[in-house]
């Protein structure tokens, strides 16, 4: 294996010192470089230290591996000087050499005018600075248990699982080989295998080894991969999720395991994280090369979590004896971001074909399952079978009649163009006083995309996946209270407790009938976030509402979806087509009538034809005005009146009298004005003026008949206020446009009213009656 490696484990050396002395000057490694043309080479550079830095050569070196393809102008000749260099680790197990023509180069300069492209391995070219290419030699050894030959390629390895007898082989401090317990024969994974190569976000890696752990909810795998720069990183595979992590040297103490709680905030050097899961994991076994010592069969306390903003994930593993923590930090990956070459994957068909016999009734399980399945349910007796690699055990049993699931096991469900399959089903019940609410959950699976959780409640469907951003929900939250999720703002909806009543099919964790899950939900329609706490595990799921139209397109036509009831918590408001049309018409008529009103008002050429001042004695007895003339037929007349009323009122009757002293039209109006002060300050209502419109059909001379009465306060006498009247001919009557404008506004507001009613129905189940106002931010 080619490369210069940094050993990252607590038991491994941090690096071997690389020092070169020439003419009394010491040189030390600073960076990597590439030399040979047409070859992938791994090199390091030697530089003379600056004055005063001579002690640097005793502290070891830190170099990375650079793999490049350098092309020389001349492929046939490459003038170089070659040197031999041997370095050792503190375990005396690996040596670094320079070889030429399959022989170790002597420790003096050798001139080579021509280097064969097929025979040269690495070379040293005398330059300033020196450029040295190194080859790490593989080391073979015999298993102390069975004697079979094994090969280790990485100097950071402290544990190797024998390829033949599965015995764990360790190196102790004296560099001696020690045999431990035998590993279980672990099932293959369709994603990785030891020795395979692939890429993580365009970074090449090679799989060195794997460890498998079992915990209360199932099992997970840790794959140890060597990156292209020679570092070793951890790929954790759990319930279809992939996490890439590296060891973190803690500069401050981590809390003891017995002080940790789900949801607790912990500080890891300069990082702040939140505990999501606590438990104890038993090491079941492994394969390949392992960069630290893990005793097979031992149980290790652990805690997993993520950063408050979801920017990183972390793990804390506690030594079973000393309780000392080891920390690992990294990030969550999409399944597509970490893959090995297709021809290097192991086929899990062998595991899927293995017969599982129910230990309760003896009947074989014939349902479909995948490599990540941790539990299946016997179709005959309803026993939940935990698929521990060591043995199959019963962890629960379904009782009674199966719930009315909408989707059957094996039903294809295509969401966002991804063809999933229903692998498992769960049925939850929630009791509130005398009411019982039920919900169904379907575990969907796709080989490349992993798992998707499809939930059904009262005919509504949502789809969700795990989420790793901390959500700070207040201790006693109120409905509609704002909750920040990163840069987004959600609203708290509800919290409660669910009881698992039924589970069947194959699921990627161990679910026990009767277990309770506490949940809290925040919404931002059509999205939501669920925080769920089951035992010592705290999980977050982010999902979205799946419309009925999308569900009908996602499932086969033979599947009959249930009728939806009410408004679901994260259901988005969708304006009906007919209401969109009405709103458009309303807005159009509003704009049209408003424009006509402004035009008509601008064209108003009214002329005053009568002015009258009438005393209280006159309008009380009945007053007939001076004559006024109407010159055009169908003339709109506007009568304006004003009276200095104060905490009093006038009620006035008007009549239009023609030349024959006949009353041809009558109308009524009033003037009333009240004011005062109370605890809230000054108030007033009514007005001292009024306006009336009427139409004159026939030109001619007319007079205005006025009769009225007045009063003060509620039932007091008249205050005898005078009355001023002005009559105009040729006015524009705004009533022609006002009524259509009002109607148009009402039609346009129908959509807003429907939205408010929709949100009122959304919040009604969780809002106190006094706050049931339908306000919402979506």
NORFENNOR-V134176 format. One record per helix or strand of 2 or more residues. SS is the DSSP state (H for helix, E for strand). FROM is the first residue (numbers start at 1). LEN is the number of residues. If there is no record, write none. Layout:
ss & from & len
SS & FROM & LEN
SS & FROM & LEN
This chain:
ss & from & len
E & 19 & 4
E & 25 & 5
E & 43 & 6
H & 54 & 5
E & 80 & 3
E & 87 & 2
E & 95 & 3
E & 99 & 2
E & 103 & 2
E & 110 & 3
E & 124 & 2
E & 130 & 4
E & 135 & 2
E & 139 & 4
E & 149 & 4
E & 159 & 3
E & 167 & 5
E & 177 & 6
E & 197 & 4
E & 203 & 13
E & 218 & 10
E & 232 & 7
E & 241 & 8
H & 257 & 3
E & 265 & 4
E & 271 & 20
E & 299 & 9
E & 313 & 6
E & 325 & 9
H & 335 & 3
E & 338 & 3
H & 342 & 3
H & 349 & 5
E & 356 & 2
E & 364 & 2
E & 375 & 3
E & 383 & 5
E & 392 & 6
E & 412 & 4
E & 418 & 15
E & 435 & 12
E & 450 & 8
E & 460 & 7
E & 482 & 4
E & 488 & 20
E & 516 & 9
E & 527 & 8
E & 537 & 10
H & 548 & 7
H & 577 & 26
E & 607 & 8
H & 616 & 6
E & 623 & 2
E & 628 & 3
E & 635 & 8
E & 648 & 10
E & 663 & 16
E & 681 & 7
E & 689 & 8
E & 700 & 13
E & 723 & 7
H & 735 & 14
H & 750 & 15
H & 769 & 3
